[in-house]
Amino acid sequence: MTRIGRLVALVIVALVLSYAARQAVDRQLDDDRATRSGWVARLPLGVRAWMAQAAWLRAEDALDRGRLDRYASDVRGVLQVHPDDEFARSYFARQMAFSVASAAGSPAVAEAWISEALGLLDEGLRRYPASSMLLAQRGEIYLDLHSRDPRLREAFRAADGTSVTESALDSYLRARDADARRFDTSQPGPRPLDTSRLDPDPHEAGELGASRDGKHRDDAGTVKANAAFGRWNPQIVWCSFLAMEERIARGAFEIAGDHAERVVGLLESLREADPGAFDDAASDAGARWLGRARAWRDVCSGMVRRSAALREGDTVLLEETTRFVTKRLHEIRERYPEDELAKELRDADDLAERRRSR
């Protein structure tokens, strides 16, 4: 056989194998009873990797061509072949929630794609509940919803009233705990490479308070996460502060106080680990965030005590706590003019009215 003949034969074999792989994935997807123990999972790893790559390329091509129905099917094809691939789940979930949903023509269509993205992550978390990659991506999607259409925020509010911000916070807290267990040096066994003296990845660590709408990016952007502060703590601080504001706005002062306490604790740990972050003459963003968190913590505590005084009929305590809360609100407005919530509240009665009207 001539060289050209052999080349033609190889091309034909490659095309046949490619077609067969595509049909195999499609048949696996069409089988509602298929699980990871299906016949695809029993194929050699190299063959499955090749099939997953083919499905991945088809998914990207379908997305480029706007064939979103085919795109969703091909994404499932990739994960059917490699259901344990955390990177693929995170990648496609991010693509669906941000690129596809953002381009959707209506909130209903965007909601469907975001639900699909969260579904991919939840499937992965059922396999690996301690995957910090999947948890962090889940947190990012929920946090992004905070700046989206209010109808989307409400659509993804949990049945128990948990907001999208609090769902993001829960994911980041779980990601932090998963990393803490992973890097626990008290446990025997090999440890990952120590990167404590390396600068954090700006995409992962971010800037304290960074959000997609950029509302508070400038006044919080100078406080960096370092190894002592923790990989996910900047996001935890930001989510906690947003959740605190949401709960205050709804009159839930006990829960808001818990969020404020978390912010105070994390920022105080950063100040202890890296005083320069708070002593930088060019910016006092860290100190301002800490001061605001402390002030709101006091306000929430005062409102809880004020409510107790009302229930018990203690007029002395009621007057005392009312003065205290009103004074702290005035201090927040004077010292932190960037605080939008404080501008809406003049005294303790304004806060109490929110509780009555929620």
KEKE-3310 file (N, C-alpha, C; in steps of 0.2 Angstrom, whole numbers, plus 5000, padded with zeros to 4 digits):
npx = (5004:5003:5010:5001:4989:4989:4988:4975:4968:4970:4964:4951:4948:4950:4939:4928:4930:4928:4915:4909:4912:4904:4891:4891:4892:4880:4870:4872:4868:4855:4850:4840:4842:4856:4871:4885:4891:4888:4891:4900:4908:4916:4925:4942:4953:4960:4952:4940:4944:4947:4934:4927:4934:4930:4917:4917:4923:4913:4903:4908:4908:4894:4890:4896:4889:4877:4868:4860:4852:4859:4871:4869:4866:4878:4887:4882:4886:4900:4901:4895:4904:4915:4911:4917:4925:4930:4934:4929:4915:4915:4919:4910:4898:4901:4901:4888:4881:4886:4890:4881:4868:4868:4867:4854:4837:4827:4822:4817:4822:4836:4835:4833:4845:4854:4849:4852:4866:4869:4864:4873:4884:4879:4877:4890:4894:4887:4894:4907:4907:4916:4923:4932:4933:4921:4912:4917:4914:4900:4897:4902:4893:4880:4883:4885:4872:4867:4869:4861:4845:4831:4821:4827:4835:4825:4820:4829:4830:4830:4818:4817:4819:4832:4844:4851:4864:4867:4867:4878:4888:4887:4892:4905:4910:4910:4919:4930:4932:4934:4946:4954:4953:4960:4973:4977:4990:4991:4987:4992:5002:5005:5008:5001:5011:5019:5013:5013:5021:5019:5012:4994:4983:4976:4963:4957:4959:4956:4950:4946:4929:4926:4915:4904:4896:4904:4901:4907:4920:4931:4933:4936:4946:4960:4964:4972:4970:4980:4991:4989:4977:4968:4962:4948:4943:4942:4930:4921:4920:4915:4903:4897:4895:4886:4876:4873:4868:4857:4849:4847:4840:4828:4825:4829:4838:4845:4851:4858:4867:4875:4881:4888:4897:4905:4912:4919:4927:4935:4942:4949:4958:4965:4971:4979:4988:4993:4998:5001:4992:4982:4988:4992:4997:4992:4979:4965:4956:4954:4953:4942:4932:4932:4929:4916:4909:4910:4903:4890:4888:4886:4874:4865:4866:4861:4848:4842:4842:4834:4822:4820:4818:4806:4797:4798:4793:4802:4805:4816:4828:4823:4824:4837:4843:4838:4843:4857:4857:4853:4863:4874:4870:4871:4885:4889:4884:4891:4905:4907:4903:4901:4892:4878:4866:4865:4862:4848:4842:4838:4836:4833:4820:4817:4823:4816:4804:4806:4807:4794:4787:4792)
npy = (4994:5011:5026:5037:5030:5023:5034:5039:5028:5028:5041:5037:5027:5035:5044:5035:5030:5042:5044:5033:5035:5046:5042:5032:5040:5047:5037:5033:5044:5044:5034:5032:5025:5024:5025:5029:5016:5011:5005:5014:5019:5008:5007:5008:5021:5029:5029:5034:5047:5052:5051:5060:5072:5074:5076:5088:5097:5097:5103:5116:5120:5120:5130:5141:5142:5145:5135:5130:5120:5108:5111:5109:5096:5090:5094:5087:5075:5075:5075:5063:5054:5057:5058:5062:5073:5087:5099:5100:5101:5113:5122:5121:5124:5138:5143:5142:5149:5162:5166:5161:5162:5176:5181:5178:5180:5183:5184:5172:5162:5164:5160:5147:5142:5146:5137:5125:5126:5126:5114:5105:5107:5103:5090:5086:5089:5080:5068:5072:5080:5088:5096:5109:5117:5115:5120:5133:5138:5137:5146:5158:5159:5161:5173:5182:5183:5192:5204:5204:5204:5208:5199:5187:5185:5183:5172:5162:5162:5153:5141:5143:5156:5160:5171:5174:5179:5174:5160:5160:5163:5152:5142:5147:5147:5133:5129:5135:5127:5115:5116:5119:5107:5099:5104:5102:5100:5093:5080:5064:5059:5064:5081:5095:5106:5119:5135:5146:5158:5164:5176:5178:5171:5182:5181:5171:5175:5188:5205:5213:5214:5215:5215:5210:5220:5231:5241:5243:5242:5251:5257:5246:5239:5239:5230:5215:5198:5187:5173:5170:5175:5168:5158:5159:5169:5183:5183:5178:5188:5198:5193:5191:5204:5209:5201:5204:5217:5215:5207:5217:5226:5219:5218:5208:5207:5198:5188:5196:5202:5191:5189:5201:5200:5189:5196:5205:5197:5190:5201:5206:5196:5197:5209:5206:5197:5204:5218:5229:5230:5237:5248:5255:5270:5275:5271:5267:5257:5244:5246:5254:5246:5237:5245:5249:5237:5234:5244:5242:5229:5233:5240:5231:5222:5231:5233:5221:5220:5231:5226:5216:5224:5230:5219:5215:5227:5236:5251:5259:5252:5252:5266:5268:5259:5264:5277:5273:5265:5275:5284:5277:5274:5288:5290:5281:5286:5299:5295:5286:5289:5282:5272:5266:5260:5266:5279:5279:5277:5285:5284:5273:5270:5270:5258:5249:5250:5243:5230:5228:5229:5219)
npz = (5000:4996:5002:5002:5002:5014:5022:5019:5023:5037:5040:5037:5047:5059:5057:5058:5071:5078:5075:5081:5094:5097:5095:5105:5117:5115:5116:5129:5136:5132:5139:5153:5164:5166:5175:5184:5184:5172:5155:5149:5159:5162:5152:5146:5154:5145:5133:5138:5141:5128:5123:5131:5128:5115:5116:5124:5115:5105:5113:5116:5103:5100:5108:5103:5091:5095:5098:5110:5115:5111:5116:5130:5131:5126:5136:5147:5142:5143:5157:5159:5155:5163:5177:5189:5187:5194:5189:5176:5179:5187:5178:5167:5174:5178:5165:5161:5171:5170:5157:5148:5154:5156:5144:5141:5135:5144:5161:5165:5157:5160:5173:5172:5166:5176:5186:5181:5181:5195:5198:5191:5200:5212:5210:5209:5222:5229:5227:5231:5245:5251:5242:5239:5227:5220:5229:5231:5218:5218:5228:5221:5211:5218:5224:5214:5210:5219:5213:5202:5192:5202:5202:5200:5211:5220:5215:5218:5232:5247:5254:5267:5269:5267:5260:5243:5246:5258:5255:5247:5256:5265:5256:5254:5267:5269:5260:5265:5277:5271:5265:5276:5283:5274:5273:5286:5297:5308:5305:5300:5285:5268:5264:5255:5244:5252:5251:5258:5258:5247:5235:5235:5223:5212:5207:5214:5228:5228:5231:5246:5248:5235:5221:5208:5203:5207:5216:5229:5227:5226:5239:5246:5241:5244:5254:5256:5254:5264:5267:5281:5283:5276:5263:5258:5265:5262:5253:5262:5272:5264:5260:5272:5277:5267:5270:5283:5281:5274:5283:5293:5286:5285:5298:5306:5319:5327:5319:5310:5319:5322:5309:5308:5319:5314:5304:5311:5319:5309:5302:5313:5315:5303:5305:5316:5310:5300:5302:5294:5284:5290:5294:5283:5276:5265:5263:5273:5272:5277:5291:5292:5287:5298:5308:5304:5305:5318:5324:5318:5324:5337:5336:5332:5343:5353:5348:5350:5364:5366:5361:5370:5382:5379:5379:5392:5398:5403:5406:5409:5404:5391:5387:5388:5379:5367:5366:5365:5353:5344:5345:5340:5327:5322:5323:5314:5302:5302:5303:5293:5278:5267:5270:5265:5270:5283:5280:5278:5290:5305:5318:5333:5332:5318:5315:5322:5317:5305:5309:5313:5301:5292)
capx = (5000:5007:5010:4995:4984:4989:4986:4968:4965:4971:4959:4944:4948:4949:4932:4924:4930:4925:4907:4907:4912:4899:4885:4891:4890:4873:4866:4873:4864:4848:4848:4839:4845:4863:4874:4893:4893:4887:4897:4905:4913:4920:4930:4949:4953:4962:4946:4935:4947:4946:4927:4926:4937:4926:4910:4919:4924:4906:4899:4910:4906:4887:4889:4898:4884:4871:4864:4860:4850:4864:4876:4867:4867:4885:4890:4880:4890:4907:4901:4893:4910:4920:4907:4921:4929:4928:4936:4924:4909:4916:4920:4903:4893:4902:4900:4881:4878:4888:4890:4874:4862:4869:4865:4847:4833:4822:4824:4815:4828:4842:4834:4834:4852:4857:4847:4856:4873:4869:4862:4879:4888:4876:4878:4897:4895:4884:4900:4912:4904:4921:4927:4932:4933:4914:4909:4918:4910:4893:4897:4902:4886:4875:4885:4883:4865:4865:4869:4857:4838:4828:4817:4832:4837:4819:4819:4834:4829:4828:4811:4817:4821:4839:4845:4857:4870:4868:4869:4885:4891:4887:4897:4912:4912:4911:4925:4936:4933:4936:4953:4957:4954:4965:4979:4978:4996:4991:4985:4998:5001:5009:5005:5003:5016:5018:5013:5011:5025:5018:5006:4988:4980:4971:4957:4954:4959:4952:4951:4941:4923:4925:4909:4903:4893:4909:4899:4911:4926:4936:4934:4938:4951:4967:4965:4973:4971:4987:4990:4987:4970:4964:4960:4942:4940:4939:4924:4917:4919:4911:4896:4894:4893:4880:4870:4871:4864:4850:4845:4846:4835:4822:4823:4831:4844:4849:4855:4862:4873:4880:4885:4893:4902:4910:4916:4924:4932:4940:4946:4954:4963:4969:4975:4984:4992:4997:4996:5002:4986:4977:4992:4995:4995:4989:4972:4963:4950:4953:4951:4936:4928:4932:4925:4909:4907:4909:4897:4883:4887:4883:4868:4861:4865:4856:4841:4840:4841:4828:4816:4819:4815:4799:4793:4797:4791:4807:4806:4823:4832:4821:4826:4845:4845:4836:4849:4863:4857:4853:4870:4879:4868:4873:4892:4891:4883:4896:4912:4907:4897:4900:4888:4871:4861:4865:4859:4841:4840:4839:4836:4831:4813:4817:4825:4810:4798:4808:4805:4786:4784:4795)
capy = (5000:5017:5031:5040:5025:5022:5040:5039:5023:5031:5046:5034:5024:5040:5046:5030:5030:5048:5044:5028:5038:5051:5038:5029:5045:5049:5031:5033:5050:5043:5029:5036:5021:5024:5027:5028:5009:5009:5002:5019:5019:5002:5008:5011:5028:5033:5029:5038:5053:5054:5052:5066:5077:5075:5079:5094:5101:5098:5107:5122:5122:5121:5136:5146:5142:5146:5129:5129:5113:5103:5112:5106:5088:5088:5095:5081:5070:5075:5073:5056:5050:5058:5061:5064:5078:5093:5105:5101:5103:5120:5126:5122:5128:5145:5146:5142:5154:5169:5168:5159:5166:5183:5183:5176:5186:5185:5182:5165:5158:5165:5156:5140:5141:5146:5131:5120:5126:5124:5107:5102:5108:5099:5083:5084:5089:5074:5064:5074:5085:5092:5099:5117:5120:5115:5124:5140:5140:5138:5153:5163:5160:5164:5180:5185:5184:5198:5210:5203:5206:5206:5193:5181:5185:5180:5165:5158:5163:5147:5141:5146:5164:5161:5175:5171:5181:5169:5154:5161:5163:5145:5139:5149:5144:5126:5128:5136:5122:5109:5117:5118:5099:5097:5107:5101:5097:5088:5074:5061:5059:5069:5088:5099:5111:5125:5141:5152:5164:5166:5180:5174:5172:5188:5179:5167:5178:5194:5211:5213:5218:5215:5212:5211:5227:5236:5246:5244:5239:5255:5258:5240:5235:5239:5225:5209:5191:5183:5166:5169:5177:5162:5158:5161:5173:5189:5182:5177:5194:5202:5190:5192:5211:5210:5197:5208:5223:5212:5206:5223:5229:5216:5219:5202:5209:5193:5185:5202:5203:5185:5191:5207:5197:5186:5201:5208:5192:5189:5207:5207:5191:5199:5214:5203:5193:5208:5225:5234:5230:5242:5254:5259:5277:5277:5269:5264:5253:5239:5249:5257:5240:5234:5250:5249:5230:5234:5249:5238:5224:5236:5242:5225:5220:5236:5232:5215:5222:5235:5222:5213:5229:5231:5213:5215:5233:5239:5258:5262:5249:5254:5272:5267:5256:5268:5282:5270:5264:5281:5287:5273:5276:5294:5289:5277:5291:5304:5292:5281:5292:5277:5267:5268:5258:5271:5285:5278:5276:5291:5283:5267:5269:5268:5251:5245:5250:5238:5224:5228:5229:5214)
capz = (5000:4995:5008:5002:5003:5021:5026:5018:5028:5044:5041:5038:5054:5064:5057:5060:5078:5081:5075:5085:5101:5098:5096:5111:5122:5114:5118:5136:5138:5131:5144:5159:5170:5166:5180:5183:5184:5165:5151:5147:5164:5162:5146:5148:5155:5139:5129:5141:5140:5121:5122:5135:5124:5109:5119:5126:5109:5103:5118:5114:5096:5100:5112:5098:5086:5098:5098:5117:5117:5110:5121:5137:5130:5126:5143:5151:5139:5146:5164:5159:5154:5168:5182:5195:5185:5197:5185:5171:5182:5189:5171:5163:5178:5177:5159:5161:5175:5169:5150:5144:5158:5155:5137:5140:5134:5149:5168:5166:5153:5164:5179:5170:5165:5183:5190:5178:5183:5202:5198:5190:5206:5218:5208:5211:5229:5232:5226:5235:5249:5254:5236:5239:5220:5218:5234:5229:5212:5220:5231:5217:5207:5222:5226:5208:5210:5223:5209:5196:5192:5209:5201:5200:5218:5224:5213:5221:5239:5250:5256:5274:5269:5266:5254:5239:5249:5264:5252:5245:5262:5267:5252:5256:5274:5269:5256:5269:5281:5267:5264:5283:5284:5269:5275:5293:5298:5313:5303:5296:5278:5264:5264:5249:5244:5257:5247:5263:5257:5240:5235:5233:5216:5213:5205:5220:5234:5226:5235:5251:5246:5227:5219:5201:5202:5208:5221:5235:5225:5227:5246:5250:5237:5246:5259:5252:5258:5264:5270:5288:5283:5273:5256:5256:5270:5259:5251:5268:5275:5260:5260:5279:5277:5263:5273:5289:5279:5272:5289:5296:5282:5287:5305:5309:5322:5330:5314:5308:5324:5320:5303:5310:5323:5310:5300:5316:5320:5303:5301:5318:5314:5298:5308:5320:5306:5295:5304:5289:5280:5293:5296:5277:5276:5258:5263:5279:5270:5282:5298:5291:5287:5304:5312:5302:5307:5326:5325:5317:5329:5343:5334:5332:5350:5356:5346:5353:5371:5366:5360:5377:5386:5377:5381:5399:5401:5407:5403:5410:5399:5384:5385:5388:5373:5362:5366:5363:5346:5340:5345:5336:5320:5321:5323:5308:5297:5302:5302:5287:5274:5262:5272:5262:5275:5289:5278:5278:5297:5309:5325:5334:5330:5311:5315:5325:5312:5300:5312:5313:5294:5288)
cpx = (5004:5006:5003:4989:4984:4987:4978:4965:4965:4965:4952:4943:4946:4942:4927:4924:4927:4917:4905:4907:4906:4892:4885:4889:4882:4868:4867:4868:4857:4845:4847:4841:4852:4866:4882:4895:4891:4893:4902:4910:4918:4925:4937:4949:4955:4956:4941:4938:4946:4939:4925:4928:4933:4920:4912:4920:4917:4902:4901:4908:4898:4886:4891:4893:4877:4866:4864:4857:4855:4870:4875:4868:4874:4889:4888:4885:4897:4906:4898:4899:4915:4916:4911:4926:4927:4929:4931:4917:4909:4916:4913:4898:4895:4900:4892:4878:4880:4888:4883:4868:4863:4866:4857:4843:4828:4825:4822:4820:4834:4841:4835:4841:4856:4856:4851:4863:4873:4868:4869:4884:4885:4877:4885:4898:4892:4890:4905:4910:4910:4926:4926:4931:4925:4910:4910:4915:4903:4893:4897:4896:4881:4877:4884:4876:4863:4865:4864:4850:4835:4824:4821:4834:4831:4818:4823:4835:4827:4821:4811:4819:4828:4840:4851:4863:4872:4870:4876:4889:4892:4892:4904:4914:4914:4917:4931:4937:4936:4944:4957:4958:4960:4972:4981:4985:4996:4989:4991:4996:5005:5005:5006:5008:5014:5019:5012:5015:5024:5012:5000:4986:4975:4964:4953:4953:4955:4954:4945:4935:4922:4919:4908:4900:4898:4907:4904:4918:4932:4938:4937:4944:4958:4969:4966:4972:4978:4986:4987:4979:4966:4962:4953:4939:4938:4932:4919:4915:4914:4903:4893:4892:4887:4874:4868:4867:4857:4846:4843:4840:4828:4821:4825:4838:4848:4854:4860:4868:4878:4884:4890:4899:4907:4914:4921:4929:4937:4944:4951:4959:4968:4974:4981:4990:4996:4995:4996:4996:4981:4981:4994:4992:4991:4981:4971:4957:4949:4951:4944:4930:4927:4928:4917:4906:4905:4903:4890:4882:4884:4876:4863:4860:4860:4849:4838:4838:4835:4822:4814:4816:4808:4795:4792:4794:4796:4809:4813:4828:4830:4824:4834:4847:4843:4841:4855:4863:4857:4859:4874:4877:4871:4881:4893:4890:4889:4903:4912:4902:4896:4894:4880:4866:4860:4861:4851:4838:4842:4840:4834:4824:4812:4819:4819:4805:4800:4806:4797:4784:4787:4789)
cpy = (5006:5021:5035:5036:5024:5028:5040:5034:5025:5036:5043:5031:5029:5043:5041:5029:5036:5047:5039:5031:5042:5047:5034:5034:5046:5043:5031:5038:5048:5037:5032:5032:5021:5028:5027:5021:5007:5007:5007:5019:5014:5002:5010:5018:5032:5034:5034:5046:5056:5055:5059:5072:5079:5078:5086:5099:5102:5103:5115:5125:5124:5128:5142:5147:5144:5141:5126:5122:5108:5104:5109:5099:5086:5089:5089:5075:5069:5073:5065:5051:5050:5062:5064:5070:5085:5099:5106:5104:5111:5124:5127:5125:5136:5147:5146:5148:5161:5170:5167:5163:5173:5186:5181:5182:5187:5182:5174:5160:5159:5160:5149:5138:5141:5140:5125:5120:5124:5117:5103:5102:5103:5092:5081:5084:5083:5068:5066:5081:5090:5095:5106:5120:5120:5120:5132:5143:5141:5145:5159:5165:5163:5171:5184:5187:5190:5204:5209:5205:5204:5200:5186:5180:5181:5173:5160:5159:5156:5147:5144:5153:5165:5165:5171:5173:5176:5162:5154:5160:5156:5141:5141:5147:5136:5125:5130:5130:5116:5110:5117:5111:5097:5098:5106:5097:5092:5081:5070:5060:5064:5075:5091:5104:5117:5131:5147:5158:5167:5171:5176:5176:5177:5186:5175:5171:5185:5200:5211:5217:5218:5211:5213:5217:5232:5241:5248:5242:5244:5256:5252:5236:5235:5233:5218:5203:5189:5176:5165:5171:5172:5163:5161:5166:5180:5188:5181:5183:5198:5199:5191:5199:5212:5207:5201:5214:5220:5211:5212:5226:5226:5215:5212:5203:5204:5190:5190:5202:5197:5187:5196:5204:5193:5190:5203:5203:5190:5195:5208:5202:5193:5205:5212:5200:5198:5215:5230:5235:5236:5249:5258:5266:5279:5275:5266:5260:5248:5241:5252:5251:5237:5239:5250:5242:5231:5239:5245:5232:5227:5238:5236:5222:5225:5235:5226:5216:5227:5231:5218:5217:5230:5225:5213:5222:5237:5246:5261:5259:5251:5261:5272:5265:5260:5274:5279:5268:5270:5284:5283:5274:5283:5294:5286:5282:5296:5301:5289:5283:5287:5272:5269:5266:5263:5277:5285:5278:5282:5289:5275:5265:5267:5260:5247:5245:5245:5231:5223:5227:5223:5208)
cpz = (5000:5002:5008:5004:5011:5025:5025:5023:5035:5045:5042:5044:5059:5063:5059:5068:5081:5081:5080:5092:5102:5099:5103:5117:5121:5117:5126:5139:5138:5136:5151:5165:5170:5172:5179:5183:5177:5161:5149:5153:5165:5156:5149:5149:5149:5134:5131:5140:5133:5120:5125:5131:5118:5111:5121:5120:5106:5107:5116:5107:5096:5103:5107:5093:5089:5099:5106:5119:5116:5115:5128:5136:5130:5133:5147:5148:5142:5153:5164:5159:5160:5174:5188:5193:5188:5193:5180:5174:5184:5183:5168:5168:5178:5171:5158:5165:5173:5161:5147:5148:5157:5149:5136:5139:5139:5156:5169:5163:5157:5170:5178:5169:5172:5187:5187:5180:5190:5202:5196:5196:5211:5216:5210:5218:5233:5232:5231:5239:5251:5248:5237:5232:5219:5223:5233:5223:5214:5223:5227:5213:5211:5224:5220:5207:5214:5218:5203:5197:5199:5208:5202:5207:5222:5222:5216:5229:5242:5253:5264:5275:5268:5260:5250:5242:5254:5261:5250:5251:5265:5263:5253:5262:5273:5265:5260:5274:5278:5266:5271:5284:5280:5271:5283:5294:5304:5311:5299:5289:5275:5264:5257:5250:5248:5252:5252:5262:5250:5240:5233:5226:5216:5211:5210:5226:5233:5231:5240:5249:5239:5226:5211:5199:5203:5213:5226:5233:5227:5235:5250:5246:5239:5251:5256:5257:5258:5267:5277:5288:5281:5266:5254:5261:5267:5257:5257:5271:5271:5260:5267:5280:5273:5267:5279:5287:5277:5278:5293:5293:5283:5294:5309:5313:5325:5325:5311:5312:5323:5314:5305:5314:5319:5306:5305:5318:5315:5302:5307:5318:5308:5301:5312:5316:5302:5297:5299:5284:5283:5294:5289:5277:5270:5259:5270:5278:5275:5289:5297:5291:5294:5309:5311:5305:5315:5327:5324:5322:5335:5342:5335:5339:5354:5354:5349:5360:5371:5366:5367:5382:5385:5379:5388:5402:5405:5404:5404:5405:5392:5382:5384:5381:5367:5361:5363:5355:5342:5340:5340:5329:5318:5319:5316:5302:5297:5300:5295:5282:5268:5263:5270:5267:5280:5287:5278:5285:5301:5316:5326:5332:5323:5311:5317:5320:5306:5302:5311:5306:5290:5287)
residu = (MET:THR:ARG:ILE:GLY:ARG:LEU:VAL:ALA:LEU:VAL:ILE:VAL:ALA:LEU:VAL:LEU:SER:TYR:ALA:ALA:ARG:GLN:ALA:VAL:ASP:ARG:GLN:LEU:ASP:ASP:ASP:ARG:ALA:THR:ARG:SER:GLY:TRP:VAL:ALA:ARG:LEU:PRO:LEU:GLY:VAL:ARG:ALA:TRP:MET:ALA:GLN:ALA:ALA:TRP:LEU:ARG:ALA:GLU:ASP:ALA:LEU:ASP:ARG:GLY:ARG:LEU:ASP:ARG:TYR:ALA:SER:ASP:VAL:ARG:GLY:VAL:LEU:GLN:VAL:HIS:PRO:ASP:ASP:GLU:PHE:ALA:ARG:SER:TYR:PHE:ALA:ARG:GLN:MET:ALA:PHE:SER:VAL:ALA:SER:ALA:ALA:GLY:SER:PRO:ALA:VAL:ALA:GLU:ALA:TRP:ILE:SER:GLU:ALA:LEU:GLY:LEU:LEU:ASP:GLU:GLY:LEU:ARG:ARG:TYR:PRO:ALA:SER:SER:MET:LEU:LEU:ALA:GLN:ARG:GLY:GLU:ILE:TYR:LEU:ASP:LEU:HIS:SER:ARG:ASP:PRO:ARG:LEU:ARG:GLU:ALA:PHE:ARG:ALA:ALA:ASP:GLY:THR:SER:VAL:THR:GLU:SER:ALA:LEU:ASP:SER:TYR:LEU:ARG:ALA:ARG:ASP:ALA:ASP:ALA:ARG:ARG:PHE:ASP:THR:SER:GLN:PRO:GLY:PRO:ARG:PRO:LEU:ASP:THR:SER:ARG:LEU:ASP:PRO:ASP:PRO:HIS:GLU:ALA:GLY:GLU:LEU:GLY:ALA:SER:ARG:ASP:GLY:LYS:HIS:ARG:ASP:ASP:ALA:GLY:THR:VAL:LYS:ALA:ASN:ALA:ALA:PHE:GLY:ARG:TRP:ASN:PRO:GLN:ILE:VAL:TRP:CYS:SER:PHE:LEU:ALA:MET:GLU:GLU:ARG:ILE:ALA:ARG:GLY:ALA:PHE:GLU:ILE:ALA:GLY:ASP:HIS:ALA:GLU:ARG:VAL:VAL:GLY:LEU:LEU:GLU:SER:LEU:ARG:GLU:ALA:ASP:PRO:GLY:ALA:PHE:ASP:ASP:ALA:ALA:SER:ASP:ALA:GLY:ALA:ARG:TRP:LEU:GLY:ARG:ALA:ARG:ALA:TRP:ARG:ASP:VAL:CYS:SER:GLY:MET:VAL:ARG:ARG:SER:ALA:ALA:LEU:ARG:GLU:GLY:ASP:THR:VAL:LEU:LEU:GLU:GLU:THR:THR:ARG:PHE:VAL:THR:LYS:ARG:LEU:HIS:GLU:ILE:ARG:GLU:ARG:TYR:PRO:GLU:ASP:GLU:LEU:ALA:LYS:GLU:LEU:ARG:ASP:ALA:ASP:ASP:LEU:ALA:GLU:ARG:ARG:ARG:SER:ARG)
# end
